[in-house]
Amino acid sequence: MADLNLDAGYLVCTGKGRKQRVVPIGEQARTWVTRYLRDARLVLLHGRTSPWLLVNARRGGRLTRMGCWKILKGYGRELGIAAQLTPHVLRHSFATHLLDRGADLRAIQAMLGHADLSTTQIYTHVLEARLRTIYDQFHPRP
């Protein structure tokens, strides 16, 4: 909970090697996090307290990576999504979404915690391929 600053609109994430990075929280996400804190988190904790933002339903402990994955898979099945839905897919979608909307590659690198920019540049190839498809669709050659 100490890593969340809803007023300023950011979250501090700690990743591999205890590497910390600041990730902005958009207006939609802020609305949903506020709603989660007000309604769902209290139900999950059953009157207990927890220092963790995302908690599990059993004992109010932190929601683990595997717990998150299990929830994602469940929603994927519920929605009829055939593709594997994993936390890494969310991470990839996050980066691609930011790039699609004009975010700076260095900013994305910092948010993903990539040590080398060339790792982040992989996402530019995804964007280029998508742009080429859209271009071909709307500017067909005779």
Chimera marker file (.cmm) of the C-alpha trace (Angstrom):
<marker_set name="trace">
<marker id="1" x="0.000" y="0.000" z="0.000" r="1" g="1" b="0" radius="0.5"/>
<marker id="2" x="2.912" y="2.329" z="0.723" r="1" g="1" b="0" radius="0.5"/>
<marker id="3" x="3.985" y="2.081" z="-2.941" r="1" g="1" b="0" radius="0.5"/>
<marker id="4" x="0.688" y="3.488" z="-4.224" r="1" g="1" b="0" radius="0.5"/>
<marker id="5" x="0.122" y="7.216" z="-4.654" r="1" g="1" b="0" radius="0.5"/>
<marker id="6" x="-3.330" y="7.684" z="-6.164" r="1" g="1" b="0" radius="0.5"/>
<marker id="7" x="-3.299" y="11.481" z="-5.715" r="1" g="1" b="0" radius="0.5"/>
<marker id="8" x="-0.137" y="11.850" z="-7.796" r="1" g="1" b="0" radius="0.5"/>
<marker id="9" x="-1.145" y="8.964" z="-10.094" r="1" g="1" b="0" radius="0.5"/>
<marker id="10" x="1.727" y="6.516" z="-9.810" r="1" g="1" b="0" radius="0.5"/>
<marker id="11" x="2.778" y="3.192" z="-8.337" r="1" g="1" b="0" radius="0.5"/>
<marker id="12" x="6.292" y="2.095" z="-7.375" r="1" g="1" b="0" radius="0.5"/>
<marker id="13" x="6.903" y="-1.468" z="-8.567" r="1" g="1" b="0" radius="0.5"/>
<marker id="14" x="9.690" y="-3.686" z="-7.287" r="1" g="1" b="0" radius="0.5"/>
<marker id="15" x="10.872" y="-6.290" z="-9.763" r="1" g="1" b="0" radius="0.5"/>
<marker id="16" x="13.698" y="-8.757" z="-10.256" r="1" g="1" b="0" radius="0.5"/>
<marker id="17" x="16.790" y="-7.961" z="-8.242" r="1" g="1" b="0" radius="0.5"/>
<marker id="18" x="14.732" y="-5.569" z="-6.093" r="1" g="1" b="0" radius="0.5"/>
<marker id="19" x="14.849" y="-3.087" z="-8.978" r="1" g="1" b="0" radius="0.5"/>
<marker id="20" x="12.278" y="-0.329" z="-8.413" r="1" g="1" b="0" radius="0.5"/>
<marker id="21" x="10.480" y="1.674" z="-11.077" r="1" g="1" b="0" radius="0.5"/>
<marker id="22" x="7.720" y="4.231" z="-11.094" r="1" g="1" b="0" radius="0.5"/>
<marker id="23" x="4.689" y="3.394" z="-13.231" r="1" g="1" b="0" radius="0.5"/>
<marker id="24" x="2.029" y="6.028" z="-13.934" r="1" g="1" b="0" radius="0.5"/>
<marker id="25" x="-1.601" y="5.179" z="-13.254" r="1" g="1" b="0" radius="0.5"/>
<marker id="26" x="-4.073" y="6.606" z="-15.755" r="1" g="1" b="0" radius="0.5"/>
<marker id="27" x="-7.483" y="7.997" z="-14.865" r="1" g="1" b="0" radius="0.5"/>
<marker id="28" x="-9.358" y="4.764" z="-15.685" r="1" g="1" b="0" radius="0.5"/>
<marker id="29" x="-6.970" y="2.678" z="-13.594" r="1" g="1" b="0" radius="0.5"/>
<marker id="30" x="-7.208" y="5.160" z="-10.715" r="1" g="1" b="0" radius="0.5"/>
<marker id="31" x="-10.988" y="4.854" z="-10.780" r="1" g="1" b="0" radius="0.5"/>
<marker id="32" x="-10.825" y="1.058" z="-10.649" r="1" g="1" b="0" radius="0.5"/>
<marker id="33" x="-8.102" y="0.935" z="-7.988" r="1" g="1" b="0" radius="0.5"/>
<marker id="34" x="-10.137" y="3.341" z="-5.849" r="1" g="1" b="0" radius="0.5"/>
<marker id="35" x="-13.183" y="1.137" z="-6.311" r="1" g="1" b="0" radius="0.5"/>
<marker id="36" x="-11.147" y="-1.989" z="-5.451" r="1" g="1" b="0" radius="0.5"/>
<marker id="37" x="-9.813" y="-0.347" z="-2.279" r="1" g="1" b="0" radius="0.5"/>
<marker id="38" x="-13.254" y="0.842" z="-1.235" r="1" g="1" b="0" radius="0.5"/>
<marker id="39" x="-15.185" y="-2.358" z="-1.980" r="1" g="1" b="0" radius="0.5"/>
<marker id="40" x="-13.404" y="-5.575" z="-2.970" r="1" g="1" b="0" radius="0.5"/>
<marker id="41" x="-10.230" y="-5.377" z="-0.865" r="1" g="1" b="0" radius="0.5"/>
<marker id="42" x="-12.227" y="-4.982" z="2.334" r="1" g="1" b="0" radius="0.5"/>
<marker id="43" x="-14.261" y="-8.079" z="1.491" r="1" g="1" b="0" radius="0.5"/>
<marker id="44" x="-11.124" y="-10.099" z="0.698" r="1" g="1" b="0" radius="0.5"/>
<marker id="45" x="-9.497" y="-9.106" z="4.003" r="1" g="1" b="0" radius="0.5"/>
<marker id="46" x="-12.504" y="-10.133" z="6.137" r="1" g="1" b="0" radius="0.5"/>
<marker id="47" x="-11.849" y="-7.303" z="8.604" r="1" g="1" b="0" radius="0.5"/>
<marker id="48" x="-8.099" y="-7.893" z="8.785" r="1" g="1" b="0" radius="0.5"/>
<marker id="49" x="-5.405" y="-5.426" z="7.787" r="1" g="1" b="0" radius="0.5"/>
<marker id="50" x="-2.645" y="-5.981" z="5.257" r="1" g="1" b="0" radius="0.5"/>
<marker id="51" x="0.284" y="-3.926" z="3.968" r="1" g="1" b="0" radius="0.5"/>
<marker id="52" x="-0.266" y="-5.401" z="0.483" r="1" g="1" b="0" radius="0.5"/>
<marker id="53" x="-2.253" y="-3.590" z="-2.210" r="1" g="1" b="0" radius="0.5"/>
<marker id="54" x="-3.373" y="-6.755" z="-3.996" r="1" g="1" b="0" radius="0.5"/>
<marker id="55" x="-4.421" y="-9.422" z="-1.532" r="1" g="1" b="0" radius="0.5"/>
<marker id="56" x="-5.566" y="-13.009" z="-1.850" r="1" g="1" b="0" radius="0.5"/>
<marker id="57" x="-8.925" y="-14.179" z="-0.570" r="1" g="1" b="0" radius="0.5"/>
<marker id="58" x="-7.584" y="-16.833" z="1.782" r="1" g="1" b="0" radius="0.5"/>
<marker id="59" x="-5.635" y="-15.040" z="4.483" r="1" g="1" b="0" radius="0.5"/>
<marker id="60" x="-5.281" y="-11.517" z="3.169" r="1" g="1" b="0" radius="0.5"/>
<marker id="61" x="-1.680" y="-12.179" z="2.191" r="1" g="1" b="0" radius="0.5"/>
<marker id="62" x="-0.159" y="-10.682" z="-0.907" r="1" g="1" b="0" radius="0.5"/>
<marker id="63" x="-1.437" y="-11.793" z="-4.277" r="1" g="1" b="0" radius="0.5"/>
<marker id="64" x="1.439" y="-13.765" z="-5.805" r="1" g="1" b="0" radius="0.5"/>
<marker id="65" x="2.504" y="-13.908" z="-9.429" r="1" g="1" b="0" radius="0.5"/>
<marker id="66" x="1.008" y="-17.400" z="-9.661" r="1" g="1" b="0" radius="0.5"/>
<marker id="67" x="-2.225" y="-16.239" z="-8.028" r="1" g="1" b="0" radius="0.5"/>
<marker id="68" x="-2.463" y="-13.427" z="-10.566" r="1" g="1" b="0" radius="0.5"/>
<marker id="69" x="-1.830" y="-15.892" z="-13.392" r="1" g="1" b="0" radius="0.5"/>
<marker id="70" x="-4.584" y="-18.194" z="-12.104" r="1" g="1" b="0" radius="0.5"/>
<marker id="71" x="-7.063" y="-15.294" z="-12.059" r="1" g="1" b="0" radius="0.5"/>
<marker id="72" x="-6.067" y="-14.246" z="-15.596" r="1" g="1" b="0" radius="0.5"/>
<marker id="73" x="-6.506" y="-17.793" z="-16.904" r="1" g="1" b="0" radius="0.5"/>
<marker id="74" x="-9.935" y="-17.957" z="-15.300" r="1" g="1" b="0" radius="0.5"/>
<marker id="75" x="-11.076" y="-14.710" z="-16.912" r="1" g="1" b="0" radius="0.5"/>
<marker id="76" x="-9.626" y="-15.860" z="-20.237" r="1" g="1" b="0" radius="0.5"/>
<marker id="77" x="-11.645" y="-19.078" z="-20.091" r="1" g="1" b="0" radius="0.5"/>
<marker id="78" x="-14.755" y="-17.158" z="-19.019" r="1" g="1" b="0" radius="0.5"/>
<marker id="79" x="-14.407" y="-14.811" z="-21.997" r="1" g="1" b="0" radius="0.5"/>
<marker id="80" x="-13.613" y="-17.588" z="-24.460" r="1" g="1" b="0" radius="0.5"/>
<marker id="81" x="-10.079" y="-16.349" z="-25.175" r="1" g="1" b="0" radius="0.5"/>
<marker id="82" x="-8.223" y="-19.234" z="-26.784" r="1" g="1" b="0" radius="0.5"/>
<marker id="83" x="-4.731" y="-17.706" z="-26.515" r="1" g="1" b="0" radius="0.5"/>
<marker id="84" x="-2.620" y="-18.184" z="-23.403" r="1" g="1" b="0" radius="0.5"/>
<marker id="85" x="-3.270" y="-15.287" z="-21.036" r="1" g="1" b="0" radius="0.5"/>
<marker id="86" x="-0.260" y="-14.704" z="-18.777" r="1" g="1" b="0" radius="0.5"/>
<marker id="87" x="1.169" y="-11.846" z="-16.710" r="1" g="1" b="0" radius="0.5"/>
<marker id="88" x="3.840" y="-11.508" z="-19.406" r="1" g="1" b="0" radius="0.5"/>
<marker id="89" x="1.130" y="-11.007" z="-22.040" r="1" g="1" b="0" radius="0.5"/>
<marker id="90" x="-0.211" y="-8.135" z="-19.903" r="1" g="1" b="0" radius="0.5"/>
<marker id="91" x="3.296" y="-6.672" z="-19.646" r="1" g="1" b="0" radius="0.5"/>
<marker id="92" x="3.736" y="-6.933" z="-23.423" r="1" g="1" b="0" radius="0.5"/>
<marker id="93" x="0.288" y="-5.404" z="-24.035" r="1" g="1" b="0" radius="0.5"/>
<marker id="94" x="1.099" y="-2.565" z="-21.623" r="1" g="1" b="0" radius="0.5"/>
<marker id="95" x="4.304" y="-1.687" z="-23.491" r="1" g="1" b="0" radius="0.5"/>
<marker id="96" x="2.690" y="-1.983" z="-26.926" r="1" g="1" b="0" radius="0.5"/>
<marker id="97" x="-0.269" y="0.152" z="-25.820" r="1" g="1" b="0" radius="0.5"/>
<marker id="98" x="2.068" y="2.885" z="-24.553" r="1" g="1" b="0" radius="0.5"/>
<marker id="99" x="4.109" y="2.820" z="-27.752" r="1" g="1" b="0" radius="0.5"/>
<marker id="100" x="0.956" y="2.916" z="-29.909" r="1" g="1" b="0" radius="0.5"/>
<marker id="101" x="-0.076" y="6.105" z="-28.153" r="1" g="1" b="0" radius="0.5"/>
<marker id="102" x="3.261" y="7.836" z="-28.590" r="1" g="1" b="0" radius="0.5"/>
<marker id="103" x="5.060" y="7.161" z="-25.320" r="1" g="1" b="0" radius="0.5"/>
<marker id="104" x="8.805" y="7.733" z="-25.338" r="1" g="1" b="0" radius="0.5"/>
<marker id="105" x="10.830" y="4.531" z="-25.748" r="1" g="1" b="0" radius="0.5"/>
<marker id="106" x="13.118" y="5.506" z="-22.837" r="1" g="1" b="0" radius="0.5"/>
<marker id="107" x="10.088" y="5.994" z="-20.576" r="1" g="1" b="0" radius="0.5"/>
<marker id="108" x="8.798" y="2.531" z="-21.533" r="1" g="1" b="0" radius="0.5"/>
<marker id="109" x="12.276" y="1.120" z="-20.884" r="1" g="1" b="0" radius="0.5"/>
<marker id="110" x="12.234" y="2.623" z="-17.380" r="1" g="1" b="0" radius="0.5"/>
<marker id="111" x="8.734" y="1.339" z="-16.602" r="1" g="1" b="0" radius="0.5"/>
<marker id="112" x="9.576" y="-2.186" z="-17.777" r="1" g="1" b="0" radius="0.5"/>
<marker id="113" x="12.909" y="-2.151" z="-15.968" r="1" g="1" b="0" radius="0.5"/>
<marker id="114" x="14.949" y="-3.047" z="-19.035" r="1" g="1" b="0" radius="0.5"/>
<marker id="115" x="18.660" y="-2.429" z="-18.510" r="1" g="1" b="0" radius="0.5"/>
<marker id="116" x="19.289" y="-2.139" z="-22.239" r="1" g="1" b="0" radius="0.5"/>
<marker id="117" x="17.245" y="-0.073" z="-24.701" r="1" g="1" b="0" radius="0.5"/>
<marker id="118" x="17.612" y="-2.746" z="-27.392" r="1" g="1" b="0" radius="0.5"/>
<marker id="119" x="15.386" y="-5.032" z="-25.284" r="1" g="1" b="0" radius="0.5"/>
<marker id="120" x="12.645" y="-2.394" z="-25.320" r="1" g="1" b="0" radius="0.5"/>
<marker id="121" x="13.097" y="-1.725" z="-29.047" r="1" g="1" b="0" radius="0.5"/>
<marker id="122" x="11.587" y="-5.152" z="-29.763" r="1" g="1" b="0" radius="0.5"/>
<marker id="123" x="8.210" y="-3.463" z="-29.232" r="1" g="1" b="0" radius="0.5"/>
<marker id="124" x="8.894" y="-0.998" z="-32.068" r="1" g="1" b="0" radius="0.5"/>
<marker id="125" x="8.971" y="-3.938" z="-34.491" r="1" g="1" b="0" radius="0.5"/>
<marker id="126" x="5.469" y="-4.914" z="-33.363" r="1" g="1" b="0" radius="0.5"/>
<marker id="127" x="4.306" y="-1.345" z="-33.982" r="1" g="1" b="0" radius="0.5"/>
<marker id="128" x="5.997" y="-1.199" z="-37.407" r="1" g="1" b="0" radius="0.5"/>
<marker id="129" x="4.335" y="-4.467" z="-38.478" r="1" g="1" b="0" radius="0.5"/>
<marker id="130" x="0.937" y="-3.190" z="-37.347" r="1" g="1" b="0" radius="0.5"/>
<marker id="131" x="1.428" y="0.111" z="-39.166" r="1" g="1" b="0" radius="0.5"/>
<marker id="132" x="2.405" y="-1.739" z="-42.346" r="1" g="1" b="0" radius="0.5"/>
<marker id="133" x="-0.773" y="-3.862" z="-42.146" r="1" g="1" b="0" radius="0.5"/>
<marker id="134" x="-2.954" y="-0.793" z="-41.645" r="1" g="1" b="0" radius="0.5"/>
<marker id="135" x="-1.178" y="1.057" z="-44.460" r="1" g="1" b="0" radius="0.5"/>
<marker id="136" x="-1.637" y="-1.887" z="-46.842" r="1" g="1" b="0" radius="0.5"/>
<marker id="137" x="-5.308" y="-2.146" z="-45.882" r="1" g="1" b="0" radius="0.5"/>
<marker id="138" x="-6.123" y="1.515" z="-46.509" r="1" g="1" b="0" radius="0.5"/>
<marker id="139" x="-3.645" y="2.247" z="-49.297" r="1" g="1" b="0" radius="0.5"/>
<marker id="140" x="-3.794" y="-0.818" z="-51.512" r="1" g="1" b="0" radius="0.5"/>
<marker id="141" x="-1.660" y="-0.912" z="-54.625" r="1" g="1" b="0" radius="0.5"/>
<marker id="142" x="-3.327" y="-1.721" z="-57.944" r="1" g="1" b="0" radius="0.5"/>
<link id1="1" id2="2" r="1" g="1" b="0" radius="0.2"/>
<link id1="2" id2="3" r="1" g="1" b="0" radius="0.2"/>
<link id1="3" id2="4" r="1" g="1" b="0" radius="0.2"/>
<link id1="4" id2="5" r="1" g="1" b="0" radius="0.2"/>
<link id1="5" id2="6" r="1" g="1" b="0" radius="0.2"/>
<link id1="6" id2="7" r="1" g="1" b="0" radius="0.2"/>
<link id1="7" id2="8" r="1" g="1" b="0" radius="0.2"/>
<link id1="8" id2="9" r="1" g="1" b="0" radius="0.2"/>
<link id1="9" id2="10" r="1" g="1" b="0" radius="0.2"/>
<link id1="10" id2="11" r="1" g="1" b="0" radius="0.2"/>
<link id1="11" id2="12" r="1" g="1" b="0" radius="0.2"/>
<link id1="12" id2="13" r="1" g="1" b="0" radius="0.2"/>
<link id1="13" id2="14" r="1" g="1" b="0" radius="0.2"/>
<link id1="14" id2="15" r="1" g="1" b="0" radius="0.2"/>
<link id1="15" id2="16" r="1" g="1" b="0" radius="0.2"/>
<link id1="16" id2="17" r="1" g="1" b="0" radius="0.2"/>
<link id1="17" id2="18" r="1" g="1" b="0" radius="0.2"/>
<link id1="18" id2="19" r="1" g="1" b="0" radius="0.2"/>
<link id1="19" id2="20" r="1" g="1" b="0" radius="0.2"/>
<link id1="20" id2="21" r="1" g="1" b="0" radius="0.2"/>
<link id1="21" id2="22" r="1" g="1" b="0" radius="0.2"/>
<link id1="22" id2="23" r="1" g="1" b="0" radius="0.2"/>
<link id1="23" id2="24" r="1" g="1" b="0" radius="0.2"/>
<link id1="24" id2="25" r="1" g="1" b="0" radius="0.2"/>
<link id1="25" id2="26" r="1" g="1" b="0" radius="0.2"/>
<link id1="26" id2="27" r="1" g="1" b="0" radius="0.2"/>
<link id1="27" id2="28" r="1" g="1" b="0" radius="0.2"/>
<link id1="28" id2="29" r="1" g="1" b="0" radius="0.2"/>
<link id1="29" id2="30" r="1" g="1" b="0" radius="0.2"/>
<link id1="30" id2="31" r="1" g="1" b="0" radius="0.2"/>
<link id1="31" id2="32" r="1" g="1" b="0" radius="0.2"/>
<link id1="32" id2="33" r="1" g="1" b="0" radius="0.2"/>
<link id1="33" id2="34" r="1" g="1" b="0" radius="0.2"/>
<link id1="34" id2="35" r="1" g="1" b="0" radius="0.2"/>
<link id1="35" id2="36" r="1" g="1" b="0" radius="0.2"/>
<link id1="36" id2="37" r="1" g="1" b="0" radius="0.2"/>
<link id1="37" id2="38" r="1" g="1" b="0" radius="0.2"/>
<link id1="38" id2="39" r="1" g="1" b="0" radius="0.2"/>
<link id1="39" id2="40" r="1" g="1" b="0" radius="0.2"/>
<link id1="40" id2="41" r="1" g="1" b="0" radius="0.2"/>
<link id1="41" id2="42" r="1" g="1" b="0" radius="0.2"/>
<link id1="42" id2="43" r="1" g="1" b="0" radius="0.2"/>
<link id1="43" id2="44" r="1" g="1" b="0" radius="0.2"/>
<link id1="44" id2="45" r="1" g="1" b="0" radius="0.2"/>
<link id1="45" id2="46" r="1" g="1" b="0" radius="0.2"/>
<link id1="46" id2="47" r="1" g="1" b="0" radius="0.2"/>
<link id1="47" id2="48" r="1" g="1" b="0" radius="0.2"/>
<link id1="48" id2="49" r="1" g="1" b="0" radius="0.2"/>
<link id1="49" id2="50" r="1" g="1" b="0" radius="0.2"/>
<link id1="50" id2="51" r="1" g="1" b="0" radius="0.2"/>
<link id1="51" id2="52" r="1" g="1" b="0" radius="0.2"/>
<link id1="52" id2="53" r="1" g="1" b="0" radius="0.2"/>
<link id1="53" id2="54" r="1" g="1" b="0" radius="0.2"/>
<link id1="54" id2="55" r="1" g="1" b="0" radius="0.2"/>
<link id1="55" id2="56" r="1" g="1" b="0" radius="0.2"/>
<link id1="56" id2="57" r="1" g="1" b="0" radius="0.2"/>
<link id1="57" id2="58" r="1" g="1" b="0" radius="0.2"/>
<link id1="58" id2="59" r="1" g="1" b="0" radius="0.2"/>
<link id1="59" id2="60" r="1" g="1" b="0" radius="0.2"/>
<link id1="60" id2="61" r="1" g="1" b="0" radius="0.2"/>
<link id1="61" id2="62" r="1" g="1" b="0" radius="0.2"/>
<link id1="62" id2="63" r="1" g="1" b="0" radius="0.2"/>
<link id1="63" id2="64" r="1" g="1" b="0" radius="0.2"/>
<link id1="64" id2="65" r="1" g="1" b="0" radius="0.2"/>
<link id1="65" id2="66" r="1" g="1" b="0" radius="0.2"/>
<link id1="66" id2="67" r="1" g="1" b="0" radius="0.2"/>
<link id1="67" id2="68" r="1" g="1" b="0" radius="0.2"/>
<link id1="68" id2="69" r="1" g="1" b="0" radius="0.2"/>
<link id1="69" id2="70" r="1" g="1" b="0" radius="0.2"/>
<link id1="70" id2="71" r="1" g="1" b="0" radius="0.2"/>
<link id1="71" id2="72" r="1" g="1" b="0" radius="0.2"/>
<link id1="72" id2="73" r="1" g="1" b="0" radius="0.2"/>
<link id1="73" id2="74" r="1" g="1" b="0" radius="0.2"/>
<link id1="74" id2="75" r="1" g="1" b="0" radius="0.2"/>
<link id1="75" id2="76" r="1" g="1" b="0" radius="0.2"/>
<link id1="76" id2="77" r="1" g="1" b="0" radius="0.2"/>
<link id1="77" id2="78" r="1" g="1" b="0" radius="0.2"/>
<link id1="78" id2="79" r="1" g="1" b="0" radius="0.2"/>
<link id1="79" id2="80" r="1" g="1" b="0" radius="0.2"/>
<link id1="80" id2="81" r="1" g="1" b="0" radius="0.2"/>
<link id1="81" id2="82" r="1" g="1" b="0" radius="0.2"/>
<link id1="82" id2="83" r="1" g="1" b="0" radius="0.2"/>
<link id1="83" id2="84" r="1" g="1" b="0" radius="0.2"/>
<link id1="84" id2="85" r="1" g="1" b="0" radius="0.2"/>
<link id1="85" id2="86" r="1" g="1" b="0" radius="0.2"/>
<link id1="86" id2="87" r="1" g="1" b="0" radius="0.2"/>
<link id1="87" id2="88" r="1" g="1" b="0" radius="0.2"/>
<link id1="88" id2="89" r="1" g="1" b="0" radius="0.2"/>
<link id1="89" id2="90" r="1" g="1" b="0" radius="0.2"/>
<link id1="90" id2="91" r="1" g="1" b="0" radius="0.2"/>
<link id1="91" id2="92" r="1" g="1" b="0" radius="0.2"/>
<link id1="92" id2="93" r="1" g="1" b="0" radius="0.2"/>
<link id1="93" id2="94" r="1" g="1" b="0" radius="0.2"/>
<link id1="94" id2="95" r="1" g="1" b="0" radius="0.2"/>
<link id1="95" id2="96" r="1" g="1" b="0" radius="0.2"/>
<link id1="96" id2="97" r="1" g="1" b="0" radius="0.2"/>
<link id1="97" id2="98" r="1" g="1" b="0" radius="0.2"/>
<link id1="98" id2="99" r="1" g="1" b="0" radius="0.2"/>
<link id1="99" id2="100" r="1" g="1" b="0" radius="0.2"/>
<link id1="100" id2="101" r="1" g="1" b="0" radius="0.2"/>
<link id1="101" id2="102" r="1" g="1" b="0" radius="0.2"/>
<link id1="102" id2="103" r="1" g="1" b="0" radius="0.2"/>
<link id1="103" id2="104" r="1" g="1" b="0" radius="0.2"/>
<link id1="104" id2="105" r="1" g="1" b="0" radius="0.2"/>
<link id1="105" id2="106" r="1" g="1" b="0" radius="0.2"/>
<link id1="106" id2="107" r="1" g="1" b="0" radius="0.2"/>
<link id1="107" id2="108" r="1" g="1" b="0" radius="0.2"/>
<link id1="108" id2="109" r="1" g="1" b="0" radius="0.2"/>
<link id1="109" id2="110" r="1" g="1" b="0" radius="0.2"/>
<link id1="110" id2="111" r="1" g="1" b="0" radius="0.2"/>
<link id1="111" id2="112" r="1" g="1" b="0" radius="0.2"/>
<link id1="112" id2="113" r="1" g="1" b="0" radius="0.2"/>
<link id1="113" id2="114" r="1" g="1" b="0" radius="0.2"/>
<link id1="114" id2="115" r="1" g="1" b="0" radius="0.2"/>
<link id1="115" id2="116" r="1" g="1" b="0" radius="0.2"/>
<link id1="116" id2="117" r="1" g="1" b="0" radius="0.2"/>
<link id1="117" id2="118" r="1" g="1" b="0" radius="0.2"/>
<link id1="118" id2="119" r="1" g="1" b="0" radius="0.2"/>
<link id1="119" id2="120" r="1" g="1" b="0" radius="0.2"/>
<link id1="120" id2="121" r="1" g="1" b="0" radius="0.2"/>
<link id1="121" id2="122" r="1" g="1" b="0" radius="0.2"/>
<link id1="122" id2="123" r="1" g="1" b="0" radius="0.2"/>
<link id1="123" id2="124" r="1" g="1" b="0" radius="0.2"/>
<link id1="124" id2="125" r="1" g="1" b="0" radius="0.2"/>
<link id1="125" id2="126" r="1" g="1" b="0" radius="0.2"/>
<link id1="126" id2="127" r="1" g="1" b="0" radius="0.2"/>
<link id1="127" id2="128" r="1" g="1" b="0" radius="0.2"/>
<link id1="128" id2="129" r="1" g="1" b="0" radius="0.2"/>
<link id1="129" id2="130" r="1" g="1" b="0" radius="0.2"/>
<link id1="130" id2="131" r="1" g="1" b="0" radius="0.2"/>
<link id1="131" id2="132" r="1" g="1" b="0" radius="0.2"/>
<link id1="132" id2="133" r="1" g="1" b="0" radius="0.2"/>
<link id1="133" id2="134" r="1" g="1" b="0" radius="0.2"/>
<link id1="134" id2="135" r="1" g="1" b="0" radius="0.2"/>
<link id1="135" id2="136" r="1" g="1" b="0" radius="0.2"/>
<link id1="136" id2="137" r="1" g="1" b="0" radius="0.2"/>
<link id1="137" id2="138" r="1" g="1" b="0" radius="0.2"/>
<link id1="138" id2="139" r="1" g="1" b="0" radius="0.2"/>
<link id1="139" id2="140" r="1" g="1" b="0" radius="0.2"/>
<link id1="140" id2="141" r="1" g="1" b="0" radius="0.2"/>
<link id1="141" id2="142" r="1" g="1" b="0" radius="0.2"/>
</marker_set>
